[in-house]
Amino acid sequence: MVKTVSVEKLTFKKNLTMIEQFAIKDFLLKWVGRPVEELDHFLELEYNENVFAKMEAIQETALLINGNEQFRYATITEDNQIVIGVLDSNKELQHSIISLDEVLR
């Protein structure tokens, strides 16, 4: 189940280790159901520490989630929760915590 939360309730990490960066990529592959070798073809990610650490979609990339939400980035909170940032149909940034049940489906 994807749980939408307000950003002020989250504490993001200021930097991510290489292991955390690879874990986010691996998680995204499983979440969208694509093989590893296809990730960079449909979702190019770039590590960025601007404001907080995240694996951010390169601007030209447009992965749509739930039909109309555009993927922007994935990160990890200080509580080790994976959080996805998307732009909704109104171009407002929304954050969703992805539960383990969602990953295991």
Backbone torsions as a table, in degrees:
resi	resn	phi	psi	omega
1	MET	NA	134.2	177.4
2	VAL	-91.3	126.7	-178.6
3	LYS	-111.7	118.6	178.2
4	THR	-84.7	134.6	-178.0
5	VAL	-133.6	161.0	175.3
6	SER	-84.7	145.4	-172.3
7	VAL	-63.8	-30.3	-179.0
8	GLU	-67.9	-13.5	177.6
9	LYS	-90.0	-0.7	-177.1
10	LEU	-113.2	144.2	173.7
11	THR	-119.3	107.4	-177.2
12	PHE	-85.2	151.2	175.8
13	LYS	-69.7	146.8	179.3
14	LYS	-80.8	-25.0	174.8
15	ASN	-150.4	155.0	-179.0
16	LEU	-118.7	136.5	175.2
17	THR	-70.6	165.9	176.9
18	MET	-59.8	-38.1	179.3
19	ILE	-62.7	-42.5	178.1
20	GLU	-65.8	-38.5	177.7
21	GLN	-62.6	-45.5	178.3
22	PHE	-66.3	-35.1	178.5
23	ALA	-63.9	-39.9	177.8
24	ILE	-64.0	-46.0	179.2
25	LYS	-60.9	-44.9	179.5
26	ASP	-61.8	-43.8	177.4
27	PHE	-58.7	-47.2	-178.7
28	LEU	-61.7	-38.6	178.1
29	LEU	-60.9	-46.2	-180.0
30	LYS	-67.5	-38.5	-176.6
31	TRP	-65.5	-41.8	-179.6
32	VAL	-91.6	-5.7	175.5
33	GLY	73.0	36.5	178.6
34	ARG	-115.1	148.8	175.5
35	PRO	-69.6	154.6	-177.4
36	VAL	-51.7	-45.0	-175.4
37	GLU	-66.6	-13.8	179.7
38	GLU	-93.1	-12.8	-173.6
39	LEU	-54.7	-51.7	-176.6
40	ASP	-69.2	-14.2	178.4
41	HIS	-82.2	-29.5	-178.8
42	PHE	-118.5	-12.4	-179.7
43	LEU	-149.2	87.3	177.6
44	GLU	-80.6	126.8	-178.1
45	LEU	-114.9	148.5	179.1
46	GLU	-133.7	132.4	178.0
47	TYR	-73.8	133.5	-176.6
48	ASN	-142.3	135.3	177.5
49	GLU	-112.4	21.2	178.6
50	ASN	-73.5	117.3	-175.8
51	VAL	74.7	-54.7	173.8
52	PHE	-153.1	165.4	-176.7
53	ALA	-77.8	137.3	-179.4
54	LYS	-160.6	158.9	170.6
55	MET	-100.5	105.7	-169.2
56	GLU	-103.3	140.7	176.3
57	ALA	-70.0	136.4	174.1
58	ILE	-67.7	140.4	-170.6
59	GLN	-46.1	-41.3	-176.5
60	GLU	-69.4	-18.2	-177.7
61	THR	-74.5	135.3	179.4
62	ALA	-134.5	82.3	174.4
63	LEU	-89.2	117.4	179.9
64	LEU	-93.7	135.2	179.2
65	ILE	-117.8	137.7	-178.8
66	ASN	54.9	31.3	174.4
67	GLY	85.1	-41.0	-173.9
68	ASN	-134.3	4.8	178.5
69	GLU	-99.0	129.4	-178.3
70	GLN	-95.8	122.3	178.6
71	PHE	-62.0	131.5	176.4
72	ARG	-113.9	-46.3	-179.3
73	TYR	-163.9	165.8	172.3
74	ALA	-130.1	145.3	-179.6
75	THR	-150.4	-177.5	179.5
76	ILE	-128.9	136.7	178.2
77	THR	-83.5	170.4	175.7
78	GLU	-60.9	-22.3	177.7
79	ASP	-90.7	11.5	179.7
80	ASN	61.3	37.2	173.2
81	GLN	-97.6	139.1	175.7
82	ILE	-84.6	129.5	-178.0
83	VAL	-123.5	135.0	177.5
84	ILE	-109.3	131.0	175.2
85	GLY	-104.4	126.2	179.6
86	VAL	-131.7	154.2	170.2
87	LEU	-94.6	126.3	179.3
88	ASP	-81.2	-175.5	-176.5
89	SER	-63.3	-19.3	176.7
90	ASN	-94.9	10.0	-178.7
91	LYS	63.4	27.9	175.4
92	GLU	-98.1	139.2	-178.8
93	LEU	-76.1	126.0	178.4
94	GLN	-120.0	145.6	178.2
95	HIS	-117.4	135.1	178.9
96	SER	-128.1	133.1	172.6
97	ILE	-88.4	128.7	-179.4
98	ILE	-94.9	122.1	-179.1
99	SER	-80.8	161.0	179.0
100	LEU	-61.1	-34.5	178.1
101	ASP	-59.8	-39.1	179.5
102	GLU	-64.5	-40.3	-179.1
103	VAL	-68.6	-37.1	-173.7
104	LEU	-82.8	-8.6	-179.9
105	ARG	-63.8	NA	NA
